[in-house]
C-alpha cells in the first residue's frame, strides 16, 4: 500500500475526485466546508484535496511523503505529520474532531478498523469517516489489482460500505449520503456507552 500511494500521489486528484461525478464531489466538499471550525486532525489526508475545505486549526497526517509534499503546496500554514496509523502519534484529547476520507475502507479486518476508531476517539471526542458507497454489482470488499499511469501494478484492499452498514459499524449517525460517498459521524460517548 505504501508504494502504491507514493506512486499514485501525482495522479491522485485526477483519478479519485476529478474522475467522480462533479455534483457529488461538490456535495462532499460542501459538507466538509460546512463543518464547525474546530481543532481537526485529518488522517490520511493524501494531497490535501478535502483538507483545504476544513475550517479551524487543522493538522494533516499521511503515511506517504509524496502525498504530504503535494498537500504542503496546497495547504500553506497547515501542520503536516508523516506517520503510519494506527496508533495515532498524539496525546489524548489533542483534537476536537478526527476526520478521515477513503482510509477506513483500506483497513483489512474488523479488528483493525475497531482499533483505528478507538485511537481516533482517544485523540478527539468526534470522528467523521467518509468512504465510497457500495453499489450493486460491486463486491463489499476485495483485494483489487490497480494500475498506475507508470504501468506499475499494485494489490490494494478496499471495502465499500452501504450507509446503514457504516453507521452500525461506527455506532454513529449518517451525515452524508450520495451515490458515490457516505459519511458517518460518531462521538466518544456512543462508543463507550456513557
Backbone as CSV, one residue per row, in Angstrom:
resi,resn,N_x,N_y,N_z,CA_x,CA_y,CA_z,C_x,C_y,C_z
1,UNK,0.828,-1.201,0.000,0.000,0.000,0.000,0.869,1.260,0.000
2,UNK,1.934,1.243,0.783,2.788,2.430,0.869,3.348,2.793,-0.509
3,UNK,3.886,1.804,-1.212,4.452,2.028,-2.543,3.376,2.520,-3.524
4,UNK,2.196,1.945,-3.407,1.086,2.341,-4.282,0.755,3.825,-4.103
5,UNK,0.598,4.261,-2.856,0.220,5.658,-2.633,1.361,6.630,-2.901
6,UNK,2.594,6.200,-2.716,3.723,7.053,-3.111,3.670,7.286,-4.620
7,UNK,3.445,6.207,-5.376,3.382,6.316,-6.827,2.139,7.017,-7.325
8,UNK,1.053,6.892,-6.576,-0.216,7.469,-7.020,-0.342,8.958,-6.719
9,UNK,0.499,9.477,-5.854,0.374,10.869,-5.418,0.187,11.864,-6.559
10,UNK,1.037,11.845,-7.624,0.876,12.860,-8.663,-0.412,12.728,-9.467
11,UNK,-1.026,11.551,-9.448,-2.256,11.351,-10.228,-3.492,11.193,-9.349
12,UNK,-3.321,11.338,-8.041,-4.407,11.034,-7.113,-5.660,11.879,-7.367
13,UNK,-5.527,13.183,-7.408,-6.705,14.040,-7.570,-7.459,13.711,-8.854
14,UNK,-6.716,13.516,-9.933,-7.358,13.235,-11.230,-8.068,11.899,-11.230
15,UNK,-7.520,10.915,-10.532,-8.121,9.581,-10.568,-9.105,9.342,-9.431
16,UNK,-9.112,10.189,-8.414,-10.034,9.998,-7.294,-11.203,10.977,-7.373
17,UNK,-10.920,12.249,-7.272,-12.000,13.235,-7.204,-12.414,13.752,-8.568
18,UNK,-11.451,14.056,-9.429,-11.799,14.599,-10.738,-12.529,13.565,-11.597
19,UNK,-12.275,12.268,-11.321,-12.926,11.201,-12.089,-14.341,10.925,-11.589
20,UNK,-14.669,11.370,-10.382,-16.012,11.144,-9.820,-16.993,12.156,-10.392
21,UNK,-18.262,11.871,-10.196,-19.311,12.771,-10.691,-19.163,14.140,-10.039
22,UNK,-19.131,15.190,-10.852,-18.924,16.553,-10.372,-19.842,16.990,-9.250
23,UNK,-21.175,16.839,-9.409,-22.077,17.302,-8.349,-21.858,16.572,-7.021
24,UNK,-21.478,15.299,-7.071,-21.253,14.565,-5.832,-19.982,15.031,-5.133
25,UNK,-18.954,15.330,-5.896,-17.730,15.864,-5.299,-18.032,17.233,-4.699
26,UNK,-18.831,18.030,-5.393,-19.217,19.341,-4.861,-20.005,19.187,-3.569
27,UNK,-20.883,18.193,-3.508,-21.649,17.945,-2.289,-20.728,17.514,-1.146
28,UNK,-19.741,16.681,-1.460,-18.779,16.239,-0.449,-17.941,17.412,0.051
29,UNK,-17.421,18.235,-0.856,-16.591,19.364,-0.427,-17.422,20.381,0.356
30,UNK,-18.684,20.563,-0.025,-19.558,21.472,0.722,-19.795,20.934,2.129
31,UNK,-19.989,19.621,2.249,-20.159,19.001,3.561,-18.938,19.273,4.441
32,UNK,-17.747,19.080,3.897,-16.521,19.314,4.658,-16.428,20.789,5.073
33,UNK,-16.721,21.686,4.148,-16.619,23.125,4.419,-17.649,23.611,5.438
34,UNK,-18.778,22.914,5.531,-19.852,23.321,6.448,-19.611,22.884,7.888
35,UNK,-18.604,22.059,8.141,-18.354,21.593,9.499,-17.875,22.750,10.365
36,UNK,-18.353,22.762,11.592,-17.988,23.808,12.544,-16.469,23.871,12.705
37,UNK,-15.886,25.062,12.690,-14.440,25.178,12.879,-14.019,24.620,14.241
38,UNK,-13.023,23.756,14.209,-12.502,23.132,15.426,-11.034,22.827,15.210
39,UNK,-10.395,22.270,16.225,-9.041,21.710,16.049,-9.248,20.326,15.451
40,UNK,-8.823,20.154,14.197,-9.137,18.953,13.424,-7.867,18.224,13.020
41,UNK,-7.909,16.902,13.146,-6.871,16.035,12.606,-7.445,15.333,11.395
42,UNK,-6.823,15.523,10.233,-7.229,14.842,9.007,-6.283,13.658,8.796
43,UNK,-6.786,12.454,9.052,-5.983,11.236,8.934,-6.051,10.730,7.501
44,UNK,-4.871,10.435,6.931,-4.757,10.004,5.535,-5.234,11.128,4.619
45,UNK,-4.650,12.287,4.817,-5.061,13.497,4.091,-4.741,13.445,2.613
46,UNK,-3.830,12.560,2.214,-3.451,12.493,0.803,-2.876,13.815,0.336
47,UNK,-3.362,14.286,-0.791,-2.866,15.532,-1.382,-3.463,16.774,-0.732
48,UNK,-4.335,16.577,0.252,-4.997,17.715,0.892,-6.214,18.195,0.136
49,UNK,-6.699,17.375,-0.792,-7.856,17.777,-1.614,-9.032,18.204,-0.743
50,UNK,-9.426,17.375,0.219,-10.534,17.738,1.105,-10.070,18.603,2.268
51,UNK,-8.842,18.433,2.700,-8.307,19.181,3.837,-8.444,20.681,3.616
52,UNK,-8.269,21.121,2.400,-8.297,22.569,2.111,-9.651,23.197,2.394
53,UNK,-10.712,22.379,2.510,-12.045,22.909,2.793,-12.354,22.939,4.292
54,UNK,-11.463,22.405,5.110,-11.700,22.343,6.553,-11.450,23.697,7.180
55,UNK,-12.277,24.006,8.172,-12.136,25.272,8.888,-11.657,24.990,10.300
56,UNK,-10.847,25.883,10.806,-10.314,25.732,12.152,-8.817,25.497,12.101
57,UNK,-8.294,24.975,13.181,-6.874,24.666,13.313,-6.686,23.222,12.850
58,UNK,-6.089,23.018,11.684,-6.042,21.702,11.049,-4.624,21.141,11.063
59,UNK,-4.534,19.858,11.401,-3.301,19.086,11.285,-3.595,17.977,10.281
60,UNK,-2.735,17.834,9.277,-2.936,16.835,8.225,-1.886,15.737,8.350
61,UNK,-2.325,14.491,8.389,-1.443,13.348,8.583,-1.576,12.390,7.406
62,UNK,-0.448,11.850,6.964,-0.456,10.811,5.939,0.812,9.983,6.091
63,UNK,0.785,8.751,5.604,1.974,7.893,5.664,2.889,8.126,4.475
64,UNK,2.409,8.808,3.433,3.158,8.995,2.199,3.855,10.353,2.150
65,UNK,5.159,10.344,2.004,5.910,11.597,1.860,5.515,12.333,0.586
66,UNK,5.273,11.588,-0.496,4.883,12.217,-1.760,3.526,12.909,-1.634
67,UNK,2.585,12.269,-0.956,1.270,12.888,-0.740,1.422,14.152,0.103
68,UNK,2.222,14.071,1.168,2.401,15.233,2.043,3.098,16.381,1.330
69,UNK,3.986,16.071,0.411,4.642,17.134,-0.355,3.607,17.917,-1.168
70,UNK,2.702,17.199,-1.815,1.634,17.857,-2.581,0.682,18.604,-1.654
71,UNK,0.358,17.985,-0.508,-0.527,18.639,0.455,0.109,19.929,0.976
72,UNK,1.403,19.897,1.235,2.093,21.076,1.733,2.008,22.256,0.782
73,UNK,2.097,21.968,-0.514,1.987,23.038,-1.515,0.570,23.604,-1.558
74,UNK,-0.392,22.765,-1.291,-1.801,23.155,-1.362,-2.284,23.799,-0.061
75,UNK,-1.624,23.479,1.052,-2.121,23.861,2.375,-1.095,24.674,3.166
76,UNK,-0.741,25.866,2.712,0.229,26.650,3.478,-0.320,26.949,4.867
77,UNK,0.525,26.782,5.846,0.104,27.065,7.214,-0.513,25.890,7.951
78,UNK,-0.745,24.769,7.259,-1.289,23.585,7.916,-0.124,22.708,8.373
79,UNK,-0.183,22.263,9.618,0.849,21.367,10.133,0.698,19.999,9.481
80,UNK,1.797,19.477,8.939,1.793,18.167,8.276,2.576,17.177,9.125
81,UNK,2.030,15.956,9.252,2.662,14.914,10.055,2.710,13.645,9.225
82,UNK,3.886,13.039,9.179,4.025,11.756,8.478,4.040,10.637,9.515
83,UNK,3.098,9.681,9.370,3.018,8.566,10.325,2.169,7.454,9.743
84,UNK,2.490,6.237,10.132,1.631,5.088,9.867,0.647,4.995,11.027
85,UNK,-0.609,4.707,10.712,-1.623,4.587,11.770,-2.457,3.341,11.551
86,UNK,-3.104,2.822,12.615,-2.876,3.212,13.991,-1.555,2.676,14.515
87,UNK,-1.063,3.207,15.646,-1.654,4.211,16.519,-1.463,5.618,15.968
88,UNK,-2.192,6.556,16.556,-2.040,7.964,16.204,-0.999,8.583,17.133
89,UNK,-0.034,9.317,16.583,1.077,9.841,17.389,0.747,11.150,18.122
90,UNK,-0.358,11.140,18.861,-0.800,12.335,19.578,-1.289,11.946,20.965
91,UNK,-1.258,12.911,21.875,-1.765,12.716,23.230,-3.293,12.625,23.209
92,UNK,-3.853,12.088,24.273,-5.308,12.050,24.441,-5.876,13.459,24.306
93,UNK,-7.028,13.560,23.646,-7.762,14.824,23.512,-6.930,15.959,22.915
94,UNK,-6.070,15.633,21.960,-5.292,16.655,21.256,-6.142,17.425,20.253
95,UNK,-7.287,16.853,19.858,-8.130,17.442,18.818,-9.591,17.435,19.253
96,UNK,-10.381,18.256,18.578,-11.831,18.266,18.795,-12.539,17.315,17.831
97,UNK,-11.927,17.108,16.663,-12.524,16.221,15.660,-11.404,15.500,14.925
98,UNK,-11.610,14.222,14.668,-10.743,13.454,13.784,-11.561,13.175,12.531
99,UNK,-10.986,13.477,11.390,-11.654,13.302,10.097,-10.799,12.365,9.256
100,UNK,-11.431,11.491,8.512,-10.691,10.670,7.563,-11.572,10.361,6.365
101,UNK,-10.970,10.379,5.202,-11.716,10.041,3.981,-10.922,9.020,3.175
102,UNK,-11.616,7.980,2.771,-11.048,6.947,1.889,-9.826,6.259,2.502
103,UNK,-9.818,6.142,3.819,-8.779,5.410,4.539,-9.370,4.206,5.269
104,UNK,-10.463,4.423,5.955,-11.084,3.402,6.793,-11.347,2.117,5.996
105,UNK,-11.792,2.252,4.760,-12.094,1.097,3.917,-10.872,0.336,3.436
106,UNK,-9.680,0.848,3.691,-8.449,0.122,3.348,-7.947,-0.730,4.517
107,UNK,-8.558,-0.580,5.667,-8.173,-1.391,6.824,-8.807,-2.770,6.655
108,UNK,-7.982,-3.800,6.633,-8.403,-5.123,6.177,-9.428,-5.797,7.075
109,UNK,-9.227,-5.759,8.368,-10.101,-6.537,9.246,-10.978,-5.639,10.111
110,UNK,-12.041,-6.223,10.603,-12.913,-5.527,11.547,-12.110,-5.091,12.764
111,UNK,-11.177,-5.934,13.178,-10.333,-5.623,14.340,-9.465,-4.387,14.079
112,UNK,-8.863,-4.302,12.883,-8.053,-3.119,12.540,-8.912,-1.856,12.518
113,UNK,-10.107,-1.980,11.956,-10.987,-0.811,11.901,-11.405,-0.387,13.310
114,UNK,-11.699,-1.366,14.176,-12.072,-1.046,15.561,-10.902,-0.382,16.291
115,UNK,-9.690,-0.847,16.027,-8.509,-0.249,16.660,-8.336,1.206,16.213
116,UNK,-8.569,1.453,14.914,-8.471,2.827,14.426,-9.506,3.715,15.105
117,UNK,-10.753,3.245,15.192,-11.813,4.039,15.823,-11.450,4.340,17.276
118,UNK,-10.952,3.345,17.973,-10.539,3.534,19.371,-9.449,4.606,19.476
119,UNK,-8.471,4.544,18.585,-7.389,5.537,18.574,-7.918,6.929,18.238
120,UNK,-8.777,7.004,17.229,-9.328,8.301,16.812,-10.093,8.948,17.965
121,UNK,-10.906,8.146,18.654,-11.703,8.696,19.749,-10.887,8.904,21.019
122,UNK,-9.686,8.386,21.055,-8.759,8.697,22.136,-8.204,10.106,21.963
123,UNK,-7.857,10.474,20.722,-7.233,11.784,20.485,-8.252,12.892,20.254
124,UNK,-9.524,12.531,20.058,-10.582,13.521,19.892,-11.942,12.900,20.138
125,UNK,-12.901,13.662,20.664,-14.200,13.106,21.030,-15.155,12.873,19.858
126,UNK,-14.773,13.326,18.660,-15.638,13.215,17.483,-14.832,12.637,16.327
127,UNK,-15.445,11.688,15.612,-14.818,11.088,14.439,-15.789,11.165,13.267
128,UNK,-15.297,11.659,12.130,-16.070,11.670,10.890,-15.322,10.821,9.877
129,UNK,-16.020,9.813,9.342,-15.444,8.894,8.369,-16.197,9.033,7.052
130,UNK,-15.462,9.307,5.978,-16.023,9.359,4.621,-15.483,8.162,3.854
131,UNK,-16.373,7.438,3.203,-15.972,6.275,2.404,-16.754,6.233,1.102
132,UNK,-16.294,5.357,0.212,-17.026,5.131,-1.029,-18.231,4.255,-0.747
133,UNK,-19.338,4.584,-1.372,-20.574,3.850,-1.186,-20.551,2.545,-1.978
134,UNK,-20.996,1.469,-1.325,-21.153,0.193,-2.016,-22.315,0.299,-2.994
135,UNK,-22.142,-0.301,-4.160,-23.212,-0.342,-5.169,-23.421,-1.770,-5.625
136,UNK,-24.627,-2.065,-6.038,-24.957,-3.393,-6.554,-24.001,-3.757,-7.690
137,UNK,-23.542,-4.988,-7.669,-22.606,-5.448,-8.694,-21.155,-5.299,-8.297
138,UNK,-20.901,-4.593,-7.226,-19.541,-4.385,-6.714,-19.393,-5.243,-5.456
139,UNK,-18.273,-5.934,-5.291,-18.102,-6.696,-4.049,-18.018,-5.741,-2.856
140,UNK,-18.445,-6.211,-1.689,-18.328,-5.371,-0.491,-16.866,-5.141,-0.129
141,UNK,-16.041,-6.155,-0.393,-14.614,-5.994,-0.145,-13.849,-6.899,-1.083
142,UNK,-12.638,-6.459,-1.439,-11.818,-7.243,-2.361,-10.392,-6.726,-2.334
143,UNK,-9.476,-7.617,-2.697,-8.107,-7.197,-2.992,-8.125,-6.821,-4.466
144,UNK,-8.060,-5.523,-4.740,-8.161,-5.031,-6.114,-6.779,-4.907,-6.745
145,UNK,-6.712,-5.213,-8.028,-5.493,-5.008,-8.800,-5.589,-3.605,-9.409
146,UNK,-4.712,-2.715,-9.013,-4.761,-1.332,-9.509,-3.484,-1.023,-10.270
147,UNK,-3.652,-0.316,-11.370,-2.515,0.052,-12.204,-2.370,1.564,-12.231
148,UNK,-1.147,2.021,-12.043,-0.847,3.447,-12.102,-0.445,3.824,-13.521
149,UNK,-0.357,5.111,-13.766,-0.007,5.590,-15.114,1.363,5.133,-15.571
150,UNK,2.242,4.822,-14.619,3.574,4.336,-14.986,3.567,2.837,-15.308
151,UNK,2.361,2.237,-15.338,2.130,0.820,-15.653,2.475,-0.119,-14.497
152,UNK,2.871,0.418,-13.350,3.099,-0.451,-12.191,1.748,-0.945,-11.671
153,UNK,1.745,-2.174,-11.168,0.518,-2.786,-10.659,0.640,-3.039,-9.165
154,UNK,-0.470,-2.834,-8.473,-0.468,-2.949,-7.022,-1.744,-3.637,-6.561
155,UNK,-1.591,-4.487,-5.551,-2.735,-5.135,-4.922,-3.152,-4.297,-3.729
156,UNK,-4.401,-3.831,-3.730,-4.884,-2.912,-2.696,-6.200,-3.447,-2.145
157,UNK,-6.287,-3.549,-0.816,-7.539,-3.963,-0.193,-8.488,-2.780,-0.138
158,UNK,-9.753,-3.029,-0.480,-10.767,-1.970,-0.412,-12.087,-2.567,0.047
159,UNK,-12.682,-1.926,1.033,-14.025,-2.285,1.490,-14.948,-1.125,1.162
160,UNK,-16.108,-1.447,0.597,-17.134,-0.461,0.266,-18.283,-0.635,1.254
161,UNK,-18.884,0.463,1.671,-19.907,0.420,2.708,-21.234,0.967,2.205
162,UNK,-22.327,0.303,2.605,-23.613,0.965,2.414,-23.835,1.823,3.665
163,UNK,-24.680,2.844,3.573,-24.809,3.802,4.680,-25.168,3.152,6.020
164,UNK,-26.112,2.216,6.014,-26.517,1.579,7.270,-25.377,0.772,7.876
165,UNK,-24.639,0.081,7.033,-23.528,-0.751,7.495,-22.442,0.104,8.165
166,UNK,-22.073,1.206,7.526,-21.038,2.066,8.098,-21.523,2.706,9.393
167,UNK,-22.781,3.157,9.404,-23.347,3.747,10.626,-23.331,2.754,11.774
168,UNK,-23.717,1.510,11.477,-23.748,0.490,12.524,-22.341,0.144,13.007
169,UNK,-21.408,-0.012,12.072,-20.047,-0.377,12.459,-19.399,0.692,13.316
170,UNK,-19.710,1.955,13.034,-19.116,3.059,13.787,-19.977,3.508,14.973
171,UNK,-21.152,2.901,15.132,-22.106,3.332,16.171,-22.333,4.831,16.066
172,UNK,-22.519,5.288,14.826,-22.652,6.717,14.583,-23.864,7.050,13.747
173,UNK,-23.964,8.302,13.399,-25.081,8.794,12.611,-24.645,9.181,11.211
174,UNK,-25.491,8.882,10.255,-25.243,9.217,8.858,-25.334,10.731,8.680
175,UNK,-24.294,11.341,8.092,-24.292,12.792,7.902,-24.168,13.193,6.431
176,UNK,-23.872,12.225,5.562,-23.822,12.488,4.121,-24.045,11.181,3.385
177,UNK,-24.901,11.231,2.372,-25.118,10.058,1.530,-25.354,10.513,0.094
178,UNK,-24.447,10.117,-0.783,-24.628,10.336,-2.212,-24.454,8.972,-2.887
179,UNK,-24.587,8.926,-4.174,-24.383,7.652,-4.884,-22.951,7.158,-4.710
180,UNK,-21.995,8.075,-4.598,-20.580,7.711,-4.522,-19.976,7.766,-3.126
181,UNK,-20.511,8.624,-2.256,-19.882,8.858,-0.959,-20.869,8.682,0.192
182,UNK,-20.352,8.184,1.302,-21.131,8.090,2.539,-20.241,8.610,3.665
183,UNK,-20.842,9.377,4.576,-20.101,9.890,5.733,-20.900,9.633,7.000
184,UNK,-20.186,9.215,8.029,-20.789,8.926,9.331,-19.995,9.663,10.398
185,UNK,-20.730,10.231,11.348,-20.118,10.896,12.499,-20.407,10.050,13.737
186,UNK,-19.371,9.806,14.513,-19.545,9.106,15.785,-18.866,9.904,16.882
187,UNK,-19.417,9.787,18.065,-18.896,10.508,19.218,-18.398,9.527,20.257
188,UNK,-17.415,9.926,21.000,-16.814,9.063,22.014,-17.874,8.480,22.948
189,UNK,-18.839,9.259,23.358,-19.872,8.771,24.274,-20.633,7.589,23.687
190,UNK,-20.842,7.578,22.379,-21.571,6.486,21.740,-20.745,5.210,21.737
191,UNK,-19.442,5.339,21.707,-18.572,4.183,21.695,-18.392,3.583,23.084
192,UNK,-18.392,4.424,24.097,-18.108,3.940,25.451,-19.361,3.604,26.230
193,UNK,-20.521,3.961,25.669,-21.762,3.659,26.348,-22.119,4.631,27.459
194,UNK,-21.414,5.756,27.525,-21.712,6.745,28.581,-22.718,7.745,28.101
